[in-house]
Amino acid sequence: MQILFEDNHLIAVNKPPGILVQADETGDSTLTDMVKLYIKDRYKKPGDVFLGIVHRIDRPVSGTVVFARTSKALTRMNKLFADRAVEKTYWAVTTERPKPIEDKLIHYLLKDKEKNKVTLFNKAKYKNAKKCILDYSLICEMGDHFLVEVKPHTGRPHQIRAQLSRIGCVIRGDRKYGSQHNQRNGMIYLHSRSLSFIHPVKKEPVLISCDPPDEQIWNKFEDFYLD
């Protein structure tokens, strides 16, 4: 587990693909557990460690995840996310070239909790459907793989995965939304590249970013992102 940022109020890590952020019915070990153990060991803390979950990324997704180390930071970070004052950047590797190569996507998303899958609509035809918005742009291509940068304006479940699939630009490995490729450990090629926000306590600009996993397909693009 790579620590990306740490102070008395926040801690951010690079989540490996295949790890849950928060516990679910599987009972599998979580990123939250790992970070708590790290804090407990590093600072020799007795008893339970406070760690506030500010946001989540899907289990098969890798990348930047930030936690709150105090209740004050948790309350303020929750407000930043609710107010859309956190700029989120994702990278996705797709097997089709997006057309057009950059655009803004607006859909209405309805989640099926039993299937853990979402359906998109062009109009708000269902009462429970949530509006989801993102900007995307093609930033690099290598053979039949395309590196797409995505900036979501909303934080809906499976939003990026479903919206890219909707335009025929399926994320490699994402079988749930149309990929024909199976990847090890159920990973998909979607990576939380960075988070940018004003620190909730220090009121200073914060930019937290991390590179994708050290893996064959991602490494096709390393000359681009290691520059």
C-alpha positions in Angstrom: 0.0 0.0 0.0 1.6 3.3 -1.1 1.0 6.3 1.1 0.5 9.4 -1.2 -0.3 12.1 1.4 -0.3 12.3 5.2 -0.8 14.9 7.9 -2.7 15.2 11.2 -6.0 15.5 9.4 -5.9 13.4 6.2 -4.2 10.4 4.7 -4.4 9.3 1.1 -3.2 6.0 -0.4 -2.9 4.4 -3.8 -5.5 1.6 -3.7 -4.5 -1.6 -5.6 -7.2 -3.1 -7.8 -9.3 -5.9 -6.3 -9.4 -4.4 -2.8 -12.6 -3.1 -1.2 -12.6 0.4 0.3 -15.3 -0.4 2.8 -16.6 -3.7 4.2 -19.4 -5.5 2.4 -21.2 -8.8 2.7 -18.2 -10.8 1.5 -16.3 -10.1 4.7 -13.1 -9.6 2.7 -10.2 -7.4 4.1 -10.6 -3.8 3.2 -8.4 -0.8 2.4 -9.9 0.9 5.5 -8.6 -1.9 7.7 -5.1 -1.7 6.1 -4.9 2.1 6.6 -6.0 1.8 10.3 -3.4 -0.8 10.9 -0.7 1.4 9.3 -1.7 4.3 11.5 -1.9 2.2 14.6 1.6 0.7 14.0 3.3 3.9 12.9 2.0 6.1 15.7 1.9 3.3 18.4 -1.8 4.1 19.0 -3.6 2.1 21.8 -7.2 1.1 21.2 -9.2 1.8 18.1 -8.0 4.2 15.4 -10.4 6.8 14.0 -10.5 6.8 10.2 -13.4 8.5 8.3 -14.4 7.2 4.9 -14.7 10.3 2.7 -15.4 8.6 -0.7 -15.1 5.3 -2.4 -13.9 3.8 -5.7 -15.1 0.4 -7.0 -13.3 -2.7 -6.0 -11.8 -3.4 -9.5 -10.6 0.2 -9.8 -7.1 1.4 -8.7 -5.8 4.7 -7.5 -6.1 7.7 -5.2 -8.3 7.3 -2.1 -8.4 9.9 0.7 -9.5 9.3 4.3 -10.1 11.6 7.2 -8.0 11.2 10.4 -10.3 13.4 12.5 -14.0 13.9 12.8 -13.5 17.6 11.9 -11.7 16.7 8.7 -14.4 14.1 7.9 -17.2 16.6 8.2 -15.4 19.2 6.1 -14.3 16.7 3.4 -17.8 15.4 3.2 -19.0 18.9 2.5 -16.3 19.5 -0.1 -17.4 16.4 -2.0 -21.1 17.3 -1.6 -20.4 20.8 -2.9 -18.4 19.3 -5.9 -15.4 21.2 -4.7 -13.1 18.3 -5.3 -11.7 17.9 -8.8 -11.4 14.2 -9.7 -9.4 12.9 -12.6 -9.5 9.3 -13.8 -7.6 7.4 -16.5 -9.2 4.6 -18.4 -7.8 2.3 -21.0 -10.4 1.4 -23.7 -10.3 -0.9 -26.6 -12.1 1.5 -28.9 -11.2 5.1 -29.9 -13.7 7.5 -28.5 -15.7 9.4 -31.1 -15.5 12.4 -30.8 -12.1 12.4 -29.1 -13.4 14.7 -26.4 -16.9 15.5 -25.2 -19.2 16.2 -22.2 -21.6 13.3 -21.4 -24.9 13.8 -19.6 -27.1 10.9 -18.7 -29.6 9.8 -16.0 -28.5 6.8 -14.0 -30.6 4.1 -12.4 -29.0 1.5 -10.2 -30.2 -2.1 -9.8 -28.9 -3.0 -6.3 -29.6 -6.7 -6.7 -27.4 -7.0 -9.8 -25.0 -4.2 -8.7 -25.3 -2.7 -12.1 -26.6 0.6 -13.5 -28.6 1.6 -16.5 -28.4 4.9 -18.3 -31.1 7.0 -19.9 -30.9 10.2 -22.0 -33.8 11.8 -20.1 -35.0 11.7 -16.5 -37.8 9.2 -17.3 -37.6 7.5 -13.8 -38.1 9.3 -10.5 -35.1 7.7 -8.8 -32.7 8.2 -11.7 -29.7 10.5 -10.9 -28.1 12.9 -13.2 -24.5 12.1 -14.0 -22.1 14.3 -15.9 -18.5 13.9 -17.0 -15.9 15.3 -19.4 -13.6 13.0 -21.3 -10.7 13.4 -23.7 -8.4 11.0 -25.6 -4.8 11.7 -24.4 -2.8 8.9 -25.9 -3.1 5.7 -28.0 -0.9 2.7 -28.4 -2.0 0.2 -31.1 -5.5 -0.9 -30.2 -5.4 0.6 -26.7 -6.5 4.1 -25.9 -5.8 6.2 -22.8 -8.8 8.4 -22.0 -8.8 11.0 -19.3 -12.1 11.5 -17.5 -13.2 14.3 -15.2 -16.5 13.4 -13.5 -18.6 16.3 -12.2 -20.9 13.9 -10.2 -20.0 10.8 -8.2 -22.6 8.3 -9.1 -22.1 4.5 -8.8 -20.3 3.0 -11.8 -20.8 6.3 -13.6 -17.5 6.4 -15.6 -17.8 2.7 -16.5 -21.4 3.0 -17.7 -21.1 6.3 -19.5 -18.0 5.3 -21.5 -19.7 2.0 -22.4 -22.7 3.9 -23.6 -20.7 5.7 -26.3 -19.1 2.4 -27.4 -15.9 3.1 -25.5 -15.7 0.1 -23.1 -13.0 0.0 -20.4 -10.8 -3.0 -20.9 -11.5 -5.8 -18.4 -14.9 -4.4 -17.4 -17.1 -7.4 -18.3 -20.1 -5.9 -16.5 -20.3 -3.1 -19.0 -19.3 -5.0 -22.2 -15.6 -5.8 -22.2 -14.6 -9.1 -23.9 -11.4 -9.3 -21.8 -11.0 -11.1 -18.5 -8.3 -9.6 -16.3 -6.5 -11.1 -13.3 -8.1 -10.5 -9.9 -11.1 -9.0 -11.6 -9.3 -5.7 -12.2 -10.4 -3.2 -14.8 -8.4 -0.5 -16.5 -9.8 2.4 -14.6 -7.5 4.4 -12.3 -8.2 7.3 -10.0 -5.3 9.4 -11.2 -5.7 12.5 -8.9 -7.8 14.5 -6.4 -7.5 18.3 -6.1 -9.1 20.3 -3.3 -8.6 23.0 -0.7 -7.3 21.4 2.6 -10.3 21.3 5.0 -8.3 22.6 7.9 -5.2 24.3 6.6 -7.0 26.0 3.7 -4.2 25.3 1.3 -4.4 23.8 -2.2 -3.8 20.0 -2.2 -3.1 17.9 -5.3 -2.8 14.1 -4.7 -1.9 11.9 -7.6 -0.5 8.5 -8.3 0.6 6.3 -11.2 -1.4 3.3 -12.5 -0.4 -0.2 -11.4 2.8 -1.7 -12.6 1.1 -4.0 -15.2 1.6 -4.9 -18.8 -1.2 -2.8 -20.4 -0.7 0.2 -18.2 3.0 0.1 -18.9 2.3 0.7 -22.6 1.6 4.3 -21.6 4.4 4.8 -19.0 6.5 7.0 -21.3 3.5 9.4 -21.3 2.7 9.5 -17.6 6.3 9.3 -16.3 7.4 12.4 -18.3 
